[in-house]
Amino acid sequence: MRRAFTAIESLTEKEKKLDDVLVLLTEAQIATQQQFQETERRFQETERRFQETDKRIEALAQKLTESHLQLDERIKSLVSAIGEFIRTRQ
């Protein structure tokens, strides 16, 4: 009879340890899920910022292109005016 009680006590202790381990594993799983969610949120935020940066770069490139076209036109007009000035001076 004493052996039976000892075996039951041993099983009870092992069951408690197993329950403790299961609690730790569950908590670790929850923490891991939260970290994955946070990482996903950060990736999405980074992607959004990249898209905004791409749009700004695109807008600046367009402005720069327009500015270069205007400059080209101004240079063309200036060269033409210089040529006209030289022709009328002679």
N, C-alpha and C positions, 0 to 999 in steps of 0.2 A: 504494500500500500504506500509505503514511504517513497518507493521508487516512482510510483505513478504520480505522486504529488511533485516530486523533484522534476520529473519530465514535463509536467504541466507548467510548473513555474518557469522552466527553461524555455518552453515554447512561448509562454506569455512574454518573457523578456525579449525573445527574438522577434516576436510579432510587434512589440513596441518599437524596437530598433528599426524594423522594416517600415513601420508607419512613419517614424522620424525621417528616414531616408526618402520615403515617398513625398513627404511634405517638402523636404529640401529640393528634390527633383522638380516638383511642381512649381515651387517658387523660382527656381532657376529657369524653367521653361517660360514662365510669365515674364521674367526679366529679359530673357533673350527675345521674346516676341516684342516687348516694348522697345528694345534696342533696334530691332529690325524696322519697326514702324518709324522710329525717330530717324534712322538712316534713310529710309524711303522718303520721309518728309524733307530731309536735307537735300537729297538728290533732286527732288521735284523743285525745290526752291532754287537750287543751283541751275537747273535746266531753264527755269523761268528767267533767271538773271542772264543766262547766256542768250536767250532769245531776245531779251530787251537790249542787250549789248549789240547783238547782230543787227537789230533794227536801227540802233543809233549809228552804227558804223555804216550801214547802207545809206542812211539819210546824209551822213557827212560825205560819203563818197559821191552821192548825187550832187550835193552842194559844190563839192570840189570840181566835179565834171562841168557843172554849169559855170562856175567861176573861170575854169580854163577856157571854156568856149567863149565867154565874154572877153577874156583877155586876148584870145586869138583874134576876135573881131576888132578889138581896139588896136592891136598891133597892125592888123591888115589895114585899117583906116589910117593909122599913122604913117605907115609905109606909103600908102597911096597919096596921102597929103604931102609927104616929103617929095615924092616923085613929081607931083603936080607943081609944088613950089620950085623945084629945080627946073622944070620945063618952062615955067612962066618967067623965071629969072633970066633966062638966056635970051 
